[in-house]
Amino acid sequence: MELCICTCSSMKIHLNKNPSPYLIQTTSNSLSNRLLQFKNRASISLRIGFHPLQRHFLERASIQFHGNSSPFVVSSASSSVAPEVEIDKLLGSINVTETEEPNSRVRLTVEVPPAVCDDCYSRVIKEFTKRAKVPGFRPGKNVPESILVNYVGKKNVQKATVESILERTLPRAMSAVTGKALRDSIRIVTKFSAMEQTYTSLNSLSYDVIVDVAPEVKWTPENGYKNLKIVVEIDSDIDAQKASEQELRRRHKSLGSLRIVTDRGLQIGDVVVLDISATTIDQDESNVQKIPSAESKGFHFDTEDGGNVLPGFLDSILGINAGETKSFPLVFPQSWRQEHLRGVHAQFTVECKELFYRDLPEFNDSLADKLLPGCTTLEQVKELLLQRCLEVEQTAKEQATDNAILDQLCKMVEVDIPRSLFEEQGRQLYAAKLLQIQANMKLTDEQLASLSSPKSVNEYLEHQRENITKVIKQNLAVGDIFKRENLEFSTDELVKEVENSIKEFKRQKQEYDEDRVKDQVQEILEGAKVLEWLREHAEIQYVTS
């Protein structure tokens, strides 16, 4: 039932809505917990690696272009057998034209002259000669070229030659973007059939490669991050003392039992079970509509939590008896979470199904160990609870400060985000969301398959475009500051965090990629250093609201 107040602001610390989070310790060094410290920053490492990137793509290209080729086709990888000196000499004649495109993308137009194509053709013929078992000729012996081509198939020879040309020339083409190319973003956009046709008719080859590159971060104003002015709003009603008192009361109540009320109506401190329905109020009865989100059957309501429900709701039901029904009007406030209900006048109908009071044990030192194991007096319980609440309050204050800083950074940078980077970040955020859903409720294989489908992922990417873009801009801004200010962290810190993260994955029996874990931990450590540096150099003002 949507009667509970839920207000959200990255600039405010809301700690009174649910006292229990004060007692959740988030001091683990695991990757999952550390991520929470930086506004759930999912990793978007700009994995810029040149030679591994080439090898990775060439493997993909080889699989892609083999298709339904004949079993006689020789992998282009096995045809590159010439000495490096000869390769360098021939590749010097290749022409690569670089054209910048939107979204931090570069188009490379590669023109391969006949000399390189002829050499690749010769290598393919030699490889076929070694491997093909031509009737009438011993394996490995020279076979007249015309007979060999006729046996293997001219089409297959052409296909293998084009593959050999691609595998041999792609590294030369990619040298134009060394240190800038994003891993897994390279793709040859020229159709293989078109390349075959060009090679067959002209004995040369031309193809286009598109690659995403690391985006440039532009600051407005330049170096504006060095003089940040941040205002962090804190709810004036929030304090650790109040939260610790609420937690102590919650623990005391958990030690009691519920008794049925038989001789009076509802009072503060009681627990009541309600059936609730609501409709809009309109002079024209034909326009009256039900409010499904405000309806509930068997709603268990603790009257001590009255501040968490719709204003006026608790006062309207005080005095109600078991079996009694009350009807009353209320207005949804302008701060209500559901925008379509803000300012709506509603008529509520409430039936009291059951009414209970709490039978609590006497509040004295004998309860200390039950309230907080290890304690012997109530004063000791109060002190420890207050200490925990103060620690969490400080953590929440720091988190609100970091959030405010990140929001400010996002507004100060302009970034032309590559599509591959957007998709990777979005998929990581979506994966984190699925893990959270799976942790909160056990999903069936069918439900998980549906939520993991390309359609569901693409819908998430589209609906969360603004949020994904914001996270990327924040992460890129943080990474840029880390480099500009020559910040660093120790190798020991990195090793320790990686080990802790891997232990956490193993403990939860989750699969992981150690390289990616290292990338993510490195980003988190960079983020911690940058936020620490920004807090020291920023002008931060805390105001109560």
Residue pairs with C-beta under 8 A, 6 or more apart in sequence:
1 276
1 293
1 294
1 295
1 296
1 299
2 293
2 294
2 337
2 338
2 341
3 276
3 294
3 296
3 309
3 310
3 313
4 308
4 309
5 17
5 307
5 308
5 309
5 310
5 335
5 336
5 337
6 17
6 337
7 14
7 335
7 337
8 14
8 337
9 233
10 39
10 400
10 403
10 404
10 407
11 231
11 232
11 233
11 400
11 403
11 404
11 407
12 233
12 234
12 235
12 400
12 545
13 234
13 235
13 238
13 393
13 396
13 397
13 399
13 400
14 235
14 238
15 21
15 22
15 235
15 238
15 243
15 392
15 393
15 396
16 235
16 237
16 238
16 242
16 243
16 246
16 307
17 308
19 243
19 246
19 247
19 250
20 247
20 250
21 392
22 240
22 243
22 244
22 247
22 388
22 389
22 392
22 393
23 247
23 385
23 388
23 392
24 392
25 388
26 33
26 36
26 37
26 395
27 33
28 34
28 500
28 504
29 496
29 497
29 500
29 501
30 500
30 501
30 503
30 504
31 497
31 500
31 501
31 504
31 505
31 517
31 520
31 521
31 524
32 501
32 504
34 497
34 521
34 524
35 41
35 42
35 520
35 524
37 399
37 402
37 524
37 528
38 402
38 406
38 524
38 527
38 528
38 531
39 399
39 402
39 403
39 406
39 471
39 474
40 429
40 432
41 471
41 474
41 475
41 523
41 524
41 527
42 425
42 428
42 429
42 432
42 471
43 428
43 516
43 519
43 520
43 523
43 524
44 421
44 424
44 425
44 428
44 471
44 472
44 475
44 476
44 523
45 516
45 519
45 520
45 522
45 523
46 182
46 214
46 421
46 479
47 182
47 183
47 519
48 179
48 180
48 181
48 182
48 183
48 214
49 183
50 174
50 175
50 178
50 179
50 181
51 171
52 183
53 174
53 181
53 183
53 184
53 186
54 170
54 171
54 174
56 183
56 184
57 170
57 186
58 77
58 166
58 167
58 170
61 163
61 166
61 167
61 170
61 188
62 75
62 76
62 77
62 163
62 167
64 192
65 159
65 162
65 163
65 166
65 192
66 73
66 75
66 163
67 192
69 156
69 159
70 152
70 153
70 155
70 156
72 128
72 132
72 151
72 152
72 153
72 156
73 156
73 159
73 160
74 124
74 127
74 128
74 131
74 160
75 163
76 160
76 163
76 164
76 166
76 167
76 168
77 167
78 127
79 120
79 123
79 124
79 126
79 127
79 160
79 164
79 167
80 87
80 123
80 164
80 167
80 168
81 123
81 126
82 119
82 123
87 168
90 115
90 116
90 119
91 116
91 168
91 169
91 172
93 113
93 115
93 116
94 110
94 111
94 112
94 113
94 116
94 169
94 172
94 173
95 110
95 111
95 113
96 108
96 109
96 110
96 111
96 172
96 173
96 176
97 108
97 109
97 111
98 106
98 107
98 108
98 176
98 177
99 106
99 107
99 108
99 109
100 106
100 107
101 107
101 210
102 416
103 212
103 416
103 417
103 418
103 419
104 212
104 213
104 214
104 215
104 216
104 416
104 417
104 418
104 421
105 210
105 211
105 212
105 213
105 418
105 419
106 176
106 177
106 180
106 210
106 211
106 212
106 213
107 189
107 208
107 209
107 210
108 173
108 174
108 176
108 177
108 208
108 209
108 210
108 211
109 206
109 207
109 208
110 169
110 170
110 172
110 173
110 205
110 206
110 207
110 208
110 209
111 204
111 205
111 206
112 165
112 169
112 204
112 205
112 206
113 204
114 202
114 203
114 204
116 165
116 168
116 169
117 161
117 165
117 199
117 203
117 204
117 205
118 203
120 161
120 164
120 165
120 168
121 157
121 161
123 164
124 157
124 160
124 161
124 164
125 145
125 148
125 149
125 157
127 160
128 148
128 152
128 157
128 160
129 140
129 141
129 142
129 143
129 148
130 139
130 140
132 143
132 148
132 151
132 152
133 139
134 143
134 147
134 148
134 151
135 151
137 143
143 151
149 157
158 196
158 199
158 200
159 196
161 199
162 192
162 195
162 196
162 199
162 205
165 199
165 205
166 188
166 195
166 207
169 205
170 188
170 209
173 209
174 181
174 186
174 209
174 211
177 211
177 213
180 213
180 214
181 211
181 212
181 213
182 211
182 212
182 213
182 214
182 418
182 420
182 421
184 420
185 211
185 212
185 418
185 420
186 209
186 210
186 211
187 209
187 210
187 211
188 207
188 208
188 209
189 208
189 209
189 210
190 206
190 207
190 208
195 205
195 206
195 207
198 204
198 205
198 206
199 205
212 418
212 419
212 420
212 421
213 418
215 415
215 416
215 417
215 418
215 421
215 476
216 415
216 416
217 413
217 414
217 415
217 476
217 477
217 480
218 413
218 414
218 415
219 225
219 412
219 413
220 412
220 413
220 414
221 412
224 412
225 409
225 412
225 477
225 481
225 534
226 537
227 537
227 538
227 539
228 405
228 408
228 534
228 537
228 538
228 539
229 538
229 539
229 541
230 401
230 404
230 405
230 408
230 538
230 539
230 540
230 541
231 404
231 540
231 541
231 543
232 397
232 400
232 401
232 404
232 540
232 541
232 542
232 543
233 543
233 544
233 545
234 397
234 400
234 542
234 543
234 544
234 545
235 544
235 545
236 544
236 545
238 393
239 393
240 386
240 389
240 390
240 392
240 393
241 386
241 389
243 389
243 393
244 382
244 385
244 386
244 388
244 389
247 385
247 389
248 371
248 381
248 382
248 385
249 304
251 371
251 372
252 360
252 363
252 367
252 371
253 304
253 358
253 360
255 360
255 361
255 367
255 370
255 371
256 358
256 359
256 360
256 361
257 358
257 359
258 271
258 356
258 357
258 358
258 359
259 356
259 357
259 358
259 359
260 354
260 355
260 356
261 270
261 322
261 355
261 356
261 357
262 322
264 321
265 318
265 319
265 320
265 321
265 324
265 355
266 272
266 303
266 317
266 318
266 319
266 320
266 321
266 352
266 355
267 303
267 318
267 357
268 303
268 304
268 306
268 318
269 303
269 304
269 357
269 358
270 303
270 355
270 356
270 357
270 358
271 300
271 301
271 302
271 303
271 355
271 356
271 357
271 358
272 300
272 301
272 303
272 317
272 320
272 352
272 354
272 355
272 356
273 298
273 299
273 300
273 301
273 352
273 353
273 354
273 355
274 296
274 298
274 299
274 301
274 317
274 350
274 351
274 352
274 353
275 296
275 297
275 298
275 299
275 350
275 351
275 353
276 294
276 295
276 296
276 299
276 348
276 349
276 350
277 290
277 294
277 295
277 348
277 349
278 290
278 291
278 294
278 295
278 346
278 347
278 348
278 349
279 288
279 289
279 290
279 291
279 346
279 347
280 287
280 288
280 289
280 291
280 344
280 345
280 346
280 347
281 288
281 329
281 345
281 346
281 347
282 288
291 341
291 344
291 346
293 338
293 341
294 341
294 346
294 348
298 353
301 309
303 314
303 318
306 313
306 314
310 330
310 332
310 333
311 330
311 333
312 330
312 331
313 330
313 348
316 326
316 328
316 330
316 348
316 350
317 326
317 350
317 352
320 326
320 350
320 352
320 355
321 352
321 355
322 352
322 353
322 354
322 355
323 351
323 352
323 353
324 351
324 352
325 349
325 350
325 351
325 352
326 349
326 350
326 352
327 347
327 348
327 349
327 350
328 347
328 348
328 350
329 345
329 346
329 347
329 348
330 345
330 346
330 348
331 343
331 344
331 345
331 346
332 338
332 341
332 342
332 343
332 344
332 346
333 342
333 343
334 342
334 343
335 342
336 342
361 367
363 378
364 378
365 376
365 377
365 378
367 378
368 375
368 376
368 377
368 378
368 380
368 381
369 375
369 376
371 378
371 381
372 380
372 381
372 384
372 385
375 381
375 384
397 542
401 535
401 540
402 531
402 535
405 531
405 534
405 535
405 538
406 474
406 478
406 531
409 473
409 474
409 477
409 478
410 470
410 473
410 474
410 477
412 477
413 473
413 476
413 477
413 480
415 472
415 473
415 476
417 469
417 472
417 473
421 472
422 461
422 468
422 469
422 472
423 461
425 468
425 471
425 472
425 475
426 457
426 460
426 461
426 464
426 468
427 457
427 461
429 460
429 464
429 467
429 468
429 471
430 457
430 460
430 461
433 460
434 448
434 451
434 452
437 443
437 451
438 448
443 451
450 456
461 468
475 523
475 527
478 526
478 527
478 530
478 531
479 523
479 526
481 487
481 530
481 533
481 534
482 526
482 529
482 530
485 530
485 533
487 526
487 529
487 530
487 533
488 529
489 525
489 526
489 528
489 529
493 525
494 518
494 521
494 522
494 525
497 521
497 524
497 525
498 514
498 517
498 518
498 521
501 512
501 517
501 520
501 521
502 512
502 514
502 517
505 511
505 512
505 517
